[in-house]
Amino acid sequence: MHDTIPYTDQPRERLIPTRRALMIPLIALLLLTLVAVMVLTMLPVIVVILVSWFEQWQPLLDGWLLKE
């Protein structure tokens, strides 16, 4: 008596990915690209804010550094 493969109603797993399976990485990539573009666009603004903030605290920082 030899072992038989049990019959299941489930169809064999397709090797071709479904449309939904392809959409998930595509959406993730799109969101990542969007975030990257936003960060690069905001970069000059962030730099200007940091520089102005640094200039504002410059005398205080100099005094604190000289005190050390």
C-alpha positions as CSV (number, residue, x, y, z in Angstrom):
1,M,0.0,0.0,0.0
2,H,1.6,3.3,-1.1
3,D,0.8,6.8,0.2
4,T,-1.4,8.9,-2.0
5,I,-1.5,12.7,-2.3
6,P,-4.6,14.0,-0.5
7,Y,-7.0,15.7,-2.8
8,T,-7.8,19.4,-2.0
9,D,-10.3,21.7,-3.5
10,Q,-7.8,24.6,-3.4
11,P,-6.3,25.4,-6.8
12,R,-2.5,25.2,-7.2
13,E,-0.7,28.4,-6.3
14,R,-0.2,30.5,-9.4
15,L,3.4,31.5,-10.2
16,I,2.1,34.7,-11.9
17,P,1.6,37.3,-9.1
18,T,-1.9,38.8,-8.9
19,R,-2.6,42.4,-9.7
20,R,-3.1,43.2,-6.0
21,A,0.3,41.6,-5.2
22,L,1.9,43.8,-7.8
23,M,0.1,47.0,-6.6
24,I,1.5,46.9,-3.0
25,P,5.2,47.4,-3.8
26,L,4.2,49.9,-6.5
27,I,2.3,52.0,-4.0
28,A,5.1,51.7,-1.5
29,L,7.6,52.9,-4.0
30,L,5.4,55.8,-5.1
31,L,5.0,56.9,-1.4
32,L,8.7,56.6,-0.9
33,T,9.4,58.7,-4.0
34,L,6.8,61.3,-2.8
35,V,8.5,61.6,0.6
36,A,11.9,61.9,-1.0
37,V,10.8,64.6,-3.3
38,M,9.1,66.5,-0.4
39,V,12.3,66.3,1.7
40,L,14.5,67.5,-1.1
41,T,12.1,70.3,-1.8
42,M,12.0,71.4,1.8
43,L,15.8,71.1,2.3
44,P,16.7,74.7,1.5
45,V,13.9,75.9,3.9
46,I,15.2,73.6,6.6
47,V,18.7,74.9,6.1
48,V,17.6,78.5,6.2
49,I,15.6,77.8,9.5
50,L,18.6,76.1,11.0
51,V,21.1,78.8,10.0
52,S,18.8,81.6,11.3
53,W,18.3,79.6,14.6
54,F,22.0,79.2,14.9
55,E,22.7,82.9,14.3
56,Q,20.1,83.7,16.9
57,W,21.8,81.6,19.6
58,Q,25.4,82.4,18.3
59,P,26.3,84.9,21.1
60,L,25.0,82.6,23.8
61,L,26.8,79.6,22.3
62,D,30.1,81.7,22.1
63,G,29.8,82.8,25.7
64,W,29.0,79.2,26.8
65,L,32.0,77.8,24.8
66,L,34.4,80.5,26.1
67,K,33.3,79.8,29.7
68,E,34.4,76.1,29.3
